[in-house]
Amino acid sequence: MNIGEAAQRTGLSNKMIRHYEAQGLFTPAGRSEAGYRLYSEHNIQVLCFIRQARRLDFSIPQIAGLLQLWHNPQRSSRDVKEMAEAHLAEVNQKLRELKSMKTTLESMIHACKGNDDPACAILSTLENPIK
């Protein structure tokens, strides 16, 4: 199948499929006589795997590692679990940072009068951040 069909089947854009190929995450099945990339059912499975991993915010290097494990029948599920646990720790750190940002933004918005006065607590906080 061509890239348009692969994009439709996987929910990825043509551009993202080419990007994942350029990153070395997979290799198309071949090329047509006209030079167009051809995609196999296995390519579709790999692209769906990549899409799901990206939805979970795994990085390209992490996805490469997961793909290696996925394709290795001798893998240990322990290795996969360790990767997922490390990623979860990163996600939890991001959540803590987002909660802190939320609290700061809420505080700044609450402190701003939001009237016609040019004095603005939001701008003052950004100019002189709290330490």
N, C-alpha and C positions, 0 to 999 in steps of 0.2 A: 504494500500500500504506500501511497505517497505521503508527504508531510502534512498536507491538509487533512487527510483521513486520519493520520496518527494524532493530530491536534484535536480533532473532533472526538476521537475515541478516548483520549486521555484527559481532556479538559485543559490542556496546556496550549499556549500560543505557539505558532511556528517559531517565533523568535526564542522562546524559552527552550524549545526542543533543540534548536541549534546551539544555544548556550550550554545546555547540559552535555551535548556532544563535544563541544569545544573544551569543556572542563574535564573531559575524559571519563565521564560517568557511564557512557555506553557507546557502542559503535553501531551505526545503521547496518542492516542486513546486506546492503550492497547498493549499487546504482543502476539505474535504467540505462538503456542504450543512449538516451538523450542526456545522461549525466545527473538525473534527479535521484535524490536519496530514496531508498526503498526501506520500508520498516516491516519487520516480522511481528508475529504474535508475541514472541519473546521480548522484542523491543518495547511493545505496548505494555507488557507486564513490568518491565524495568522502569518505564516512564511513569506508570501509575505508582510504583513503589517510591520513586523520587518525589512525585507530587505529594504523596501522603507524608513523607518525611519532611518536606519543606513546610507543609501545613503545621507540623509540630515544631517548626523553627530549627530543625537540625541544619547545621552549616554544610556547605559543599564538601569539605574534608570529612566531616562526620558521616555524611551520606556515602561517600566513597568507601569508608570503612565498613559501614553497614552493608553495602552492596557486596563487598568482598566476603563478609561473613555469610550473607544470604546465599551466595553462590558456592560456598564451601560446605560440602556435605559432612566434613569432618569437624566442623565448628563446634565450639562449646557454647551452650546457651548462657553460661556464666559470662563469657566475653560480651555477648549481646546485652545482657542485663547490666553489666558494668558501664557500658557505653550509655545506655538509657538512664542509669542512675546519675552519671556525671552530667548528662544533659539536663536532667531534672533539677540538679543543684544549680545549674546556670539559670534555668527558668525561675527558680525560687529567688535567686538573687535579683533578677530583673523585676520580679513582682515587688520585692522590698523597695527597689529604687522607684518603681512606678507609684507605690503607695506614698512614699516620701514626696514625690513630685506633686501628687494629688493633694496632700495635706498642705504643702507650701502654696500651691495655686489657690486652694480654697481660702487660706488665710489672707493671701494678697487680695483676692476678689472681695472678701468680707471687709477688709480695711479700706477699700476704695469707695468713696462716696458716690461715684458715678453720676455726678451732676455737672453743671456748667463751669465749675471751678477748675482752673488748670492744674491745681495740685492733685497729684495722683499717687496713691500709696503703691500701686503696682509698679509704676515707673521708678519710684523712689527705691523700692526693694530691689529692682533689677539693677539700679545704679549703685546701690550700696548693699550688696547681698549680706544676708544674715550668716554669721560664721558659726 
